[in-house]
Amino acid sequence: MRISEALATQRPFFSFEFFPPKDDEGSRALLSTIEMLAPLRPAFVSITYGAGGSSRERTVALAKQIQRDIGVTVMAHVTCVGSTRAELRALFDDLARGGIENILALRGDAPKGAASFEAPAGGFAHASDLIAMLRRNYDFCIGAACYPETHTEAPSPQVDLQHLKEKVDAGAEFLITQLFFDNDRFAEFTAQTRAMGISAPVIPGLMPITNASQVTRFTTSIGASIPPKLLRELELRREDPKAVEDLGVAYAALQATELLGQGAPGIHFYTLNRSPATRAIVSALIAGSAWRPSFGVVR
């Protein structure tokens, strides 16, 4: 199914993001994890591309295998990093032949060791260029990334929003946010996108906290913030991994409930290839769905 169709027919929906493991054993474990999540009826799962495009072949192979063997709709991440236009066309041809209908088109981060992103010779410099090429030449449903707390390389929130509008104008049909922990930031951001004339649906991306040190590193690297009250509670539990995970599951469930109640079309979960926390959150949301009478299929 095209994600644009899911957005039009399912309210709310849930989706899960995974990264390609480094070996066959890891791939088998990941497939097992996705099979365990399948009963939750995710609208789609997404497979990342790896830093610097390093896992491109495994991304394509996993995307095709998941959709073929498990029957879950897949969105493949593709970046501009390290690929010429001809190489990207070959990649998209392969994905299309494999029945993949959905692409998250990204500029991508600089390869490990590089000071900054540089467009490869014969490649693309911006996600908007990649999206425009996809729109001209293929029939994929195209998504793009957005940043409620502003991309770390953007000189200002206004410039970041202008770049986002360029991606939507080029052909992006939906947007998925970078992870965040403050719903007020998301509300402010979506209001700003609408004021800019961006009408594409914005899907909030949430990451359940399962490790205190890990989430601190993540938020620092991407320029996201942790609300002071949540940070205090996290620090109180830092030496107790189980207590940290319990807090993370509870907070994400409350965060998702509030977002859905405010009209978010669904929730995209950054799973870090782990299913227990995400399963617990989505199961709680489904069990408590009476608060939202329209939960389910839009008619």
PyMOL commands that set and color helices and strands:
alter all, ss='L'
color gray80, all
select helices_A, chain A and resi 3-9+24-40+51-53+56-70+85-97+127-137+157-170+183-195+212-222+228-237+241-261+276-287+289-291
alter helices_A, ss='H'
color red, helices_A
select strands_A, chain A and resi 10-11+13-18+44-47+74-79+102-106+141-146+174-177+202-203+205-206+266-270+296-297
alter strands_A, ss='S'
color yellow, strands_A
deselect
rebuild
show_as cartoon
